[in-house]
Amino acid sequence: ISDGKKKAREELAKHLAQLEQEKYCPTLKPNVGATSPVHTLSEAVAELLKLKRSTKSARTVEYYTGYLKRLAEWYGSLDVKQLTLSHGNDYLCRLKGLKLGPVSVNHHTQTAKAMFNYCVECKWIAANPWRRVPRLPEIGRRRIVTDDEFVKLLAACDGSRAHGDMGREEA
């Protein structure tokens, strides 16, 4: 009886692991080994966007779609197993060549890394080849409040005080 229970638990654990894998990688066939089909980068992007559409807000899907567009245009026909760190550095240089700001370039590379992480979860590749693509340094935004904005802020504070919206600290 104990052997039967042990065997049943093992089979259940395998089945649950397979269901979990299929949840995140719906096109992945069970027991895919070294003879797995070729997955182009465009296919991987499409699969990631399908997952995002089913699990994230429309705004998040729009974010990923926008930032993965160039990646798919430039490298979409390549097999995800062929892409290397060198391709990642090339992608970074090409983005900088478009005169994009550092924050935009970082968003492009971060979504590309997320796509490769998805490929790793699906076991299409062993490791994220772009994990070491560097982030560009971002300079914080410096903004000075205009005189008009400051007057409006003071008026809003006075309005808040008049309505009794002050906390204990301000009383």
N, C-alpha and C positions, 0 to 999 in steps of 0.2 A: 504494500500500500504506500509506504513512504517513497519507494522508487517511482511509483506512478505519479505521486504528487510532485516530486522533484521534476520529473520529465514534463508534466503539465505546466509547471511554473516556467520552465525554460522555454517551452513552445509559446506560451503566452507572452513572455518577455520579448521573444523574437518577433512575434506578430505585432506587438505594440510598437517596437522600434521601427518596423517596416511602415506602419501606419503614420508614425511621426515623420519619417523621411518623406513619404508621399505627400504629406500635408505641406511641407516646405518646397518640395521639388516634384510637382505633379507629373512631369513628363518622364521622370526617371523610372526605368523598369527595375524590378527587383533583381538582385544578384548580378548587376552590371559589373563586368570585370574589365580586363585589359582590352577586350574586343568591343568596348562601348562605342556607339556611333559618334561621328564627328559633330561637335557642337560649335558652330561659328559664333563669333562674338555677337553678331546681330541676333541670333537665336537666343543667346544667353540674356541679352538686353530685353528682348521681348518677354522671356520667361520671368525675369525679375519684375518688369512692369506689370505683368499679369498678377504676380503675387502682391505687389503694392496696391493694385486696384482692388484686390479682394480684402486687404487688411488695413489699408491706410486711408486717410482723407483725400479728397480730390485735389486739394492744394499740394499735398505731399507727392501725389502721382504727377502732377504738373511740374513740380520741382525736379523730380527724377527724369521725367521725359525730356525736359529742356536741357538738363546738364548731360544727359547721355547721348543726345542727338549727334554731336560732333564725333564722339567716340565711335558710334556705329557707322557714321559716314567714312571715317578715316581708316578704321581697322575692322569693319564689320564682316568682311569676307574671310578673315583669318580664323583658323581653329583656335579656340581658347587655350589649348595645350601648346600652341606655337608662340603665344605672347610671352615676352620676357621683361625683365627690368629695363632693358635697353629700349624696348617699345614705350615703356612708361616714361622714361626720361625724354624720349623723342616727343611724346604727347605733350609733356610739360613745356618743352621748347616751342612746339608749334602753337600752343595756347598763348605763350608769352609773345610770340611773333604777331599775334592778332591784336596786340596792344590792350589786352584785357587787364584789369586790375588784379592785384594779388588775391583779393577775396574771391573774385570770380574764378580765377585759376584754381584756387584751393577747393572751391565747390565742385568744379569739373573733376578734379583728381579724386576727391572724396567719394563722389558717386561712382566713379570707375572702380575704386577700391571696394565699395560696397557690392558692386556687381561681381567682382572676382571672389569676394567672400561668399556670395550666394553660390557661385560655381563650386567652391570648396565644399559647402554644405551639401550640394547635390552630388558630390564625388565625381565631378567632371574633370577636376584638376586636383592635384595633391596639396598645393599650397598657393597662396595669393602671390603671384609674381610681382605685383606692384606695391607690395607692403612697404617697401623701403623708398618709394618715390617721395621725395621731400615736400613738405609744405613750404610755401613762400611766407616770409615774415609779413605780418599784417600790421599796419600802423593804425592805432585807434583813431576813431573819428573825433576831430576837434571842432566844436561848434560853439559859437558865442551867441548868447541870447541877445536879440535886438531890443532896443528901447521899447518898441511897441509890445513885444512879447512880455517884457518885464512888467509893464503897466497892466497888461491883461492878467498876468499871474497875481499881482498884488490885488487887483479888483476881485479875482476869484477867491483869494484868501479872505478879503474883507466880507465877501458874500457868504462864505462858509462860516465866518465868525458871527455874522448877523443871524444866521439860521441856527446857531447853537450847535454846530457840528464839531466843536472843539473837543479834543480828548482831555484827559486829566492833566497831562503834562503841560498843555498850553493854558489851562485855566489859572 
